[in-house]
Amino acid sequence: MGDSDQHYWVSNPQSASRKKEVQLLLPDVDLSLTTDRGVFSANQVDKGTRYLLMEGPSVPASVKNILDLGCGYGPIACTLGERYPDAKVWATDTNIRALELCRLNAEKTNSKNILACLPEEIPEDISFDSIWSNPPIRIGKESLHELLLEWLNRLSPNGSAHFVIQRHLGSDSLAKWLETKGWNTSRRGSRKGFRLLDVTRRESDEES
Ligand SMILES: C[S@@+](CC[C@H](N)C(=O)[O-])C[C@H]1O[C@@H](n2cnc3c(N)ncnc32)[C@H](O)[C@@H]1O
C-alpha cells in the first residue's frame, strides 16, 4: 500500500492530486476510470472489487435502487450503472475526492443513472433492492459494524447485499457476527484470500 491510499477513508485527502487512468475489463463491461492519490486502490482496480463484479449475482430487472456503499472512484457503481440502466445506482462515500472521481467516471461512461453523494445526502425514505460493497474494513471493527447495520437496515424486504472481504481482514468472523445480528449470511465464493458474502433479511424480519 502506497502513501496515497494509507488513509483512503479520510473525508478530504490532502495529498497532491495526481490523476491517472485504470482499466476495468470484465466480460460484459470495459471501462477506463480516472483515479487519484488519496483514494482506495488508485493504481489498479482492486482484485477483491473485480472478483465481486465477476462473481456477484445478476440483479433482477425490476430493481429500482441499488447502493454502492463506499464507492471510492466508482468501479462498482459504474459497472452496475452500465449493467442496469433502468435502476438508480446510489454511490456513497465519505471521501470527497473519491466522490468527485466517481461522478467524473459516471459521466465518462455516459451512465445517467448514477447518483454519487455523501451518505447524509441520500434521502431517508429510500430503501435498496441491492447493496454492493467492498467495505472499509480498516475504519475499525466497531465503526464497520455500525456502518453495515445502518445500511443493511435499509434493504428492501426481498433485497440482498453482496460484500467482498479479505479473509485475513476478518471476513469469516464478520459473517458470524452478521448472523448473530439477525442477518442470513452465506458464502457465495472464496478465491485467493477473498470471500464473497450474500446477506439477506431473516424470514421473520420480512414478515414483520
Ligand atoms: C475498500 S474501499 C472500496 C472503494 C471502491 N468501492 C472500490 O472497490 O475501489 C472502501 C471505501 O469506503 C469508504 N468509506 C469509509 N467510511 C465510510 C462511511 N462511513 N460511509 C461510506 N463510505 C465510507 C472509503 O472512503 C473507501 O472509499
Ligand as a Chemical Component Dictionary entry (heavy atoms), coordinates in Angstrom:
data_LIG
# 
_chem_comp.id                   LIG 
_chem_comp.type                 NON-POLYMER 
_chem_comp.pdbx_formal_charge   0 
_chem_comp.three_letter_code    LIG 
# 
loop_
_chem_comp_atom.comp_id 
_chem_comp_atom.atom_id 
_chem_comp_atom.alt_atom_id 
_chem_comp_atom.type_symbol 
_chem_comp_atom.charge 
_chem_comp_atom.model_Cartn_x 
_chem_comp_atom.model_Cartn_y 
_chem_comp_atom.model_Cartn_z 
_chem_comp_atom.pdbx_ordinal 
LIG C1  C1  C 0  -12.262 -0.702 0.402  1  
LIG S1  S1  S 1  -12.701 0.876  -0.247 2  
LIG C2  C2  C 0  -13.646 0.418  -1.699 3  
LIG C3  C3  C 0  -13.725 1.527  -2.724 4  
LIG C4  C4  C 0  -14.371 1.139  -4.060 5  
LIG N1  N1  N 0  -15.707 0.605  -3.869 6  
LIG C5  C5  C 0  -13.512 0.152  -4.799 7  
LIG O1  O1  O 0  -13.932 -1.008 -4.867 8  
LIG O2  O2  O -1 -12.453 0.536  -5.297 9  
LIG C6  C6  C 0  -13.942 1.409  0.919  10 
LIG C7  C7  C 0  -14.472 2.817  0.726  11 
LIG O3  O3  O 0  -15.374 3.120  1.805  12 
LIG C8  C8  C 0  -15.273 4.495  2.105  13 
LIG N2  N2  N 0  -15.827 4.767  3.441  14 
LIG C9  C9  C 0  -15.211 4.815  4.646  15 
LIG N3  N3  N 0  -16.069 5.112  5.627  16 
LIG C10 C10 C 0  -17.285 5.274  5.035  17 
LIG C11 C11 C 0  -18.589 5.587  5.512  18 
LIG N4  N4  N 0  -18.819 5.807  6.808  19 
LIG N5  N5  N 0  -19.592 5.683  4.639  20 
LIG C12 C12 C 0  -19.369 5.470  3.307  21 
LIG N6  N6  N 0  -18.157 5.157  2.798  22 
LIG C13 C13 C 0  -17.138 5.049  3.636  23 
LIG C14 C14 C 0  -13.782 4.786  1.970  24 
LIG O4  O4  O 0  -13.531 6.153  1.811  25 
LIG C15 C15 C 0  -13.433 3.931  0.734  26 
LIG O5  O5  O 0  -13.533 4.689  -0.451 27 
# 
loop_
_chem_comp_bond.comp_id 
_chem_comp_bond.atom_id_1 
_chem_comp_bond.atom_id_2 
_chem_comp_bond.value_order 
_chem_comp_bond.pdbx_ordinal 
LIG C1  S1  SING 1  
LIG S1  C2  SING 2  
LIG S1  C6  SING 3  
LIG C2  C3  SING 4  
LIG C3  C4  SING 5  
LIG C4  N1  SING 6  
LIG C4  C5  SING 7  
LIG C5  O1  DOUB 8  
LIG C5  O2  SING 9  
LIG C6  C7  SING 10 
LIG C7  O3  SING 11 
LIG C7  C15 SING 12 
LIG O3  C8  SING 13 
LIG C8  N2  SING 14 
LIG C8  C14 SING 15 
LIG N2  C9  SING 16 
LIG N2  C13 SING 17 
LIG C9  N3  DOUB 18 
LIG N3  C10 SING 19 
LIG C10 C11 SING 20 
LIG C10 C13 DOUB 21 
LIG C11 N4  SING 22 
LIG C11 N5  DOUB 23 
LIG N5  C12 SING 24 
LIG C12 N6  DOUB 25 
LIG N6  C13 SING 26 
LIG C14 O4  SING 27 
LIG C14 C15 SING 28 
LIG C15 O5  SING 29 
# 
